[in-house]
């Protein structure tokens, strides 16, 4: 997993001598506007075989019948597993290529695409594990190679959702007597179960490897700071079950994960925006436990690590200004912007009215974020409903109390706070539009 950093997700898999490579891009804007689906995501799957994938080296034209049929088969298979309703009016691209063909090509492609989708953080109902079984000389053979395929026996390609047992792909290329179908199908299901165990272990090993590559010193420094209090915190179980925290006993039940695993789980969801289903796959725990861990740690970290968000003194800020700011905005101390997050429609009508955003045309929550010119988060306001204006939030959250006379605040054009800043003897800076001569280049200045 993670073989291509440029792609959203990627995976390389070997099933015997068959080698498959899968990459996933998206969700992103639909390329062909005429194919937009307003209630679900558009899946685009493309299958190909490398020129050197077989013993006979030949160029295979793009879009041939075999590749088109396999692409359609992969698309239909994952259409039954991906939670497509979460990405309306968007597109996900799945590219699969056989690098070396030695039988069971379709199964290898589906297994590789499953790992690539998990690597990309695309939420699915479950893993998809696929296996190919052939029936040769009255004997069912699992995970067949090219030599076993050449015997000409009937082949069954099966893909299932392991937890529910639902079949999402069932394909046979020739006739098979009904008396032999049951034992062939049972062997295919057993193969899918074995492959699911391998896929799950691969995902777990990859997740642990990703955690290990984090900045160990920074992680250890922060974790050691909160470890003492985290060991005695009570895990969130809902408002009704949690109740008055002053009367709760310490939750000493055996946890599915250690504290050192729960801490990066929360960081991965916050930083990467992973869905709950993805974290369930990566850490191999139930959805309820994952939700409890994340909710508990978010509340805990918000209280214990709030001291990390601080607005530096003007002298410190100016000393670390990037070159571009030194040239055009030497007095800039902070960059402000309001961030909106989509939420579910509140059941209370009054709350729903306060959370309705005329800009997003959706119910949202809104908060003010301030960063220093070199990119460090220096201010974070309380949460407001999406109806609150930028001016109201800036004035109500108390941000202006941190400013000093002659400070400069950078915002975009939508912020109408010039008069408010003038009252505190501060100036406003608005970056030029892309048509202006002062537009910053694409080079990294921060």
C-alpha positions in Angstrom: 0.0 0.0 0.0 1.0 3.6 -0.6 3.4 2.8 -3.5 2.5 6.0 -5.3 2.5 9.3 -3.3 1.0 11.3 -6.2 -2.2 9.2 -6.1 -4.9 9.4 -3.5 -4.4 5.7 -2.8 -2.4 2.9 -4.3 -1.5 -0.7 -3.8 0.6 -3.5 -5.3 -0.3 -7.1 -4.9 1.1 -10.5 -5.9 -1.1 -13.6 -6.1 1.4 -16.3 -7.1 3.1 -15.0 -10.2 0.2 -12.6 -11.0 1.2 -9.0 -10.2 -1.4 -6.2 -10.2 -1.1 -2.5 -9.5 -4.0 -0.3 -8.5 -4.3 3.5 -8.1 -7.2 5.6 -6.9 -7.8 9.3 -7.5 -10.5 11.4 -5.9 -13.2 12.2 -5.0 -12.8 15.1 -7.4 -15.0 17.2 -9.7 -16.7 15.2 -12.5 -14.6 15.4 -15.7 -17.6 15.0 -18.1 -20.4 17.3 -16.8 -23.1 15.3 -18.7 -22.4 12.3 -16.4 -22.8 14.0 -13.1 -24.9 12.0 -10.6 -26.7 14.3 -8.1 -27.3 11.7 -5.5 -24.1 9.6 -5.6 -20.5 9.4 -6.8 -19.5 8.5 -10.3 -17.1 5.6 -10.4 -14.7 5.5 -13.3 -12.7 2.2 -13.6 -10.1 1.4 -16.2 -8.3 -1.9 -16.6 -5.3 -2.6 -18.7 -2.5 -5.1 -19.2 1.1 -4.1 -19.6 2.8 -5.0 -22.9 5.2 -7.3 -21.0 2.6 -8.9 -18.8 2.4 -12.2 -20.8 4.9 -14.4 -22.6 3.8 -13.0 -25.9 4.9 -9.4 -25.9 2.4 -7.3 -27.9 0.8 -4.0 -27.7 -2.8 -4.1 -26.4 -5.0 -1.3 -27.7 -6.8 0.8 -25.1 -10.5 0.1 -24.9 -10.5 -3.4 -26.4 -13.4 -5.6 -25.7 -11.7 -7.7 -22.9 -10.4 -4.6 -21.1 -13.8 -2.9 -21.4 -15.6 -5.9 -19.9 -13.1 -6.2 -17.0 -13.4 -2.5 -16.3 -17.2 -2.7 -16.2 -16.9 -5.8 -13.9 -14.7 -3.9 -11.5 -16.9 -0.9 -11.5 -20.0 -2.9 -10.7 -18.2 -4.8 -8.0 -17.1 -1.7 -6.1 -20.3 0.1 -6.8 -21.9 -2.4 -4.4 -19.4 -1.8 -1.6 -18.4 1.9 -1.7 -20.7 4.3 0.2 -21.4 6.3 -3.0 -24.1 8.5 -1.4 -21.4 10.3 0.6 -19.9 11.9 -2.5 -22.7 13.3 -4.6 -21.8 15.2 -7.8 -18.2 13.9 -7.7 -16.0 11.3 -9.3 -13.7 8.5 -8.1 -11.2 7.1 -10.6 -9.9 3.5 -10.2 -7.0 2.4 -12.4 -5.8 -1.2 -12.4 -3.0 -2.7 -14.4 -1.7 -6.2 -14.7 2.1 -6.2 -14.7 2.5 -9.9 -14.9 -0.3 -12.3 -15.9 -0.3 -15.9 -14.6 -4.0 -16.6 -13.9 -6.7 -15.1 -11.6 -6.2 -11.7 -13.1 -9.6 -10.3 -12.2 -9.3 -11.4 -8.6 -5.9 -9.8 -8.2 -7.2 -6.6 -9.7 -10.2 -6.5 -7.2 -8.0 -7.2 -4.2 -5.4 -4.6 -5.3 -8.2 -2.0 -5.8 -9.6 -2.8 -2.4 -6.3 -1.9 -0.7 -5.9 1.2 -2.9 -9.4 2.5 -1.9 -8.6 1.9 1.8 -5.3 3.8 1.3 -7.2 6.6 -0.3 -9.6 6.8 2.6 -12.7 6.0 0.6 -15.4 4.6 2.9 -16.7 1.2 2.1 -19.2 -1.2 3.7 -16.6 -3.8 4.1 -13.5 -5.3 2.4 -14.0 -6.9 -0.9 -12.0 -10.2 -1.2 -12.0 -12.0 -4.5 -10.8 -15.5 -5.6 -10.9 -17.6 -8.8 -11.6 -21.3 -8.7 -11.5 -23.8 -11.6 -12.8 -27.3 -12.0 -10.3 -29.6 -13.7 -10.6 -33.4 -13.9 -13.4 -33.5 -11.3 -11.2 -31.5 -8.9 -11.8 -27.9 -7.8 -8.6 -25.8 -7.9 -8.3 -22.5 -6.0 -6.2 -19.5 -7.1 -5.4 -21.0 -10.5 -2.4 -20.1 -12.6 -2.0 -19.8 -16.4 -1.2 -23.5 -16.8 -4.3 -24.6 -14.9 -6.3 -22.1 -16.9 -5.1 -23.6 -20.1 -6.7 -27.0 -19.3 -10.0 -25.3 -20.4 -12.1 -26.2 -17.3 -14.9 -23.9 -16.1 -13.7 -21.0 -14.0 -15.6 -19.2 -11.3 -14.6 -15.7 -10.1 -16.2 -14.7 -6.8 -16.0 -11.6 -4.7 -17.7 -11.2 -1.4 -18.2 -8.8 1.6 -16.7 -11.0 4.3 -18.6 -9.7 7.3 -22.1 -10.1 5.8 -21.2 -12.8 3.3 -22.9 -11.0 0.5 -21.7 -11.8 -3.0 -20.9 -8.7 -5.0 -19.4 -10.5 -8.1 -20.2 -13.9 -9.5 -18.8 -14.8 -13.0 -18.4 -18.0 -14.9 -16.8 -18.2 -18.3 -18.2 -21.7 -19.2 -20.8 -24.2 -18.2 -20.5 -26.2 -15.0 -22.8 -29.0 -13.9 -25.1 -28.1 -11.1 -23.9 -31.1 -9.0 -20.4 -29.6 -9.0 -21.4 -26.0 -8.4 -21.7 -26.3 -4.6 -18.2 -27.6 -3.9 -16.7 -25.1 -6.3 -18.6 -22.3 -4.6 -17.6 -23.5 -1.1 -14.0 -23.6 -2.1 -14.2 -20.1 -3.6 -15.8 -18.7 -0.4 -13.0 -20.3 1.7 -10.5 -18.7 -0.6 -12.2 -15.3 -0.2 -12.1 -15.7 3.6 -8.4 -16.5 3.6 -7.7 -13.5 1.4 -9.7 -11.3 3.6 -7.5 -12.2 6.6 -4.4 -11.3 4.5 -5.9 -8.0 3.4 -6.9 -7.0 6.9 -3.4 -7.8 8.2 -1.9 -5.8 5.4 -4.0 -2.8 6.2 -3.2 -3.0 9.9 0.6 -3.4 9.3 0.5 -0.4 6.9 -1.3 1.7 9.4 1.2 0.9 12.1 4.0 1.7 9.7 2.4 5.1 8.9 2.2 5.8 12.6 5.8 4.8 13.1 6.9 7.3 10.5 5.4 10.3 12.4 7.7 12.7 14.1 8.6 10.4 17.0 10.0 13.1 19.2 7.1 15.5 18.8 4.6 12.7 19.2 6.4 11.4 22.4 6.6 14.9 23.8 2.9 15.6 23.5 1.8 12.1 24.4 3.9 12.1 27.6 2.3 15.4 28.6 -1.2 14.0 28.4 -0.5 10.3 29.3 -1.1 10.7 33.0 -4.5 12.3 32.7 -5.5 10.1 29.7 -5.0 6.9 31.7 -7.8 7.9 34.1 -10.2 9.6 31.7 -13.7 8.3 31.2 -14.7 7.3 27.7 -17.7 9.0 26.0 -20.7 6.7 25.7 -23.4 9.3 24.8 -25.0 12.1 26.8 -27.6 9.8 28.5 -25.1 7.1 29.6 -22.3 9.5 30.5 -24.4 11.9 32.6 -22.8 13.7 35.4 -19.1 13.1 35.1 -18.5 14.1 38.7 -20.1 10.8 39.8 -18.4 8.5 37.3 -15.8 5.9 38.2 -12.6 5.5 36.3 -13.2 3.2 33.2 -10.7 0.4 33.8 -12.2 -2.1 31.3 -9.8 -3.7 28.8 -9.5 -1.4 25.8 -9.3 -2.6 22.2 -6.3 -0.3 21.7 -3.6 1.1 23.9 -3.4 4.8 24.6 -0.4 5.1 22.2 -2.7 3.7 19.5 -5.7 5.8 20.4 -3.8 9.0 20.2 -2.6 8.7 16.6 -6.1 7.4 15.6 -7.5 10.7 16.6 -4.7 12.6 14.8 -5.3 10.6 11.6 -9.0 11.4 11.5 -8.4 15.1 12.2 -5.4 15.6 9.8 -6.5 13.3 6.9 -10.3 13.6 7.3 -10.7 9.8 7.3 -14.2 8.4 7.7 -15.2 6.2 10.6 -15.4 3.2 8.4 -11.8 3.7 7.2 -10.5 3.9 10.8 -12.4 0.7 11.6 -10.6 -1.0 8.8 -7.2 0.4 9.7 -7.3 -0.4 13.4 -9.5 -3.5 13.2 -12.0 -2.4 15.9 -15.7 -1.9 15.9 -17.4 1.3 14.8 -18.8 2.0 18.3 -15.4 1.8 19.9 -13.8 4.0 17.3 -16.5 6.6 17.7 -16.1 6.5 21.5 -12.3 6.8 21.3 -12.4 9.8 18.8 -15.1 11.7 20.7 -13.3 11.2 24.1 -9.9 12.2 22.8 -11.1 15.3 20.9 -12.7 16.7 24.0 -9.7 15.7 26.1 -7.2 17.2 23.7 -9.2 20.4 23.3 -8.9 21.0 27.0 -5.3 19.8 27.7 -3.6 21.1 24.6 -5.3 24.5 24.3 -2.1 26.1 25.5 -0.4 25.3 22.2 -2.5 27.8 20.4 -1.0 31.2 21.2 -0.6 34.5 19.3 3.1 35.3 19.3 4.4 38.7 20.2 4.7 41.2 17.4 8.6 41.1 17.6 8.6 37.3 17.3 6.2 37.4 14.4 8.2 40.0 12.5 11.5 38.2 13.1 10.2 35.1 11.4 8.4 36.7 8.4 8.8 35.0 5.1 10.7 37.0 2.4 7.5 37.7 0.4 5.8 39.2 3.5 8.9 41.2 4.4 8.7 42.8 0.9 5.0 43.5 0.6 3.5 43.2 4.1 6.2 43.9 6.7 3.7 44.8 9.4 1.4 41.7 9.0 0.9 39.9 12.3 -1.9 37.5 11.6 -3.9 36.0 8.7 -7.6 35.5 9.4 -10.3 33.4 7.8 -13.6 31.8 8.8 -14.0 28.0 8.3 -17.4 26.3 7.8 -18.1 22.7 8.4 -21.1 20.9 7.1 -23.4 19.4 9.8 -26.6 17.3 9.8 -29.9 19.2 9.9 -30.6 20.0 13.5 -33.9 18.7 14.9 -34.6 22.0 16.8 -35.9 24.6 14.4 -34.3 27.5 16.3 -30.9 25.8 16.1 -31.5 24.9 12.5 -32.1 28.6 11.7 -28.9 29.7 13.5 -26.9 27.1 11.6 -28.2 27.8 8.1 -25.5 29.3 5.9 -26.7 31.4 3.0 -23.2 31.1 1.5 -23.0 27.3 1.6 -26.7 26.7 1.2 -26.4 24.1 3.9 -26.5 23.8 7.7 -22.9 24.5 9.0 -20.9 25.5 12.0 -18.4 28.3 11.7 -15.3 29.4 13.6 -12.5 31.9 13.1 -9.0 30.7 12.5 -5.9 32.9 12.7 -2.4 31.9 11.5 0.9 33.7 11.6 2.6 34.6 8.3 4.8 31.6 8.5 1.8 29.2 8.9 1.5 28.5 12.6 -2.1 28.4 14.0 -2.2 31.3 16.5 -5.9 31.8 17.2 -9.0 29.7 17.3 -12.5 31.0 18.3 -15.5 29.3 19.7 -18.0 27.7 17.4 -20.8 29.7 15.9 -23.8 28.8 13.7 -23.4 29.2 10.0 -25.7 32.2 10.0 -23.2 34.4 11.9 -21.3 36.9 9.8 -17.6 37.2 9.7 -17.7 40.6 11.2 -19.9 39.4 14.1 -17.5 36.5 14.9 -14.4 38.7 14.8 -16.0 41.2 17.2 -17.7 38.7 19.5 -14.9 36.1 19.9 -12.5 38.7 21.5 -9.8 38.4 18.9 -9.3 42.2 18.7 -8.3 42.2 22.3 -5.0 40.5 21.3 -4.1 43.2 18.8 -1.6 46.0 19.4 -1.7 49.4 17.8 -0.3 49.5 14.2 -0.7 45.8 13.7 -1.7 44.6 10.3 -4.3 41.9 9.7 -4.6 40.0 6.4 -8.0 38.8 5.2 -9.7 38.1 1.9 -12.2 40.4 0.2 -15.3 39.0 2.0 -14.1 40.3 5.4 -15.7 43.8 6.1 -13.7 44.5 9.3 -11.8 47.6 8.2 -13.8 50.0 10.4 -13.5 47.6 13.4 -9.7 47.4 13.0 -9.4 51.1 12.6 -11.1 51.6 16.0 -8.1 49.6 17.5 -5.6 51.6 15.4 -4.8 48.5 13.2 -4.7 48.3 9.4 -6.2 45.8 7.0 -4.4 44.0 4.2 -6.2 42.2 1.3 -4.0 40.1 -1.0 -4.3 41.1 -4.7 -6.4 39.2 -7.2 -4.8 36.8 -9.7 -4.9 39.6 -12.3 -2.8 42.0 -10.3 1.0 42.5 -10.5 1.4 41.6 -6.9 0.1 38.1 -7.2 2.4 35.6 -5.4 4.0 33.0 -7.6 3.6 29.2 -7.2 6.9 28.9 -5.4 6.8 27.9 -1.7 7.4 31.1 0.2 6.3 29.9 3.6 
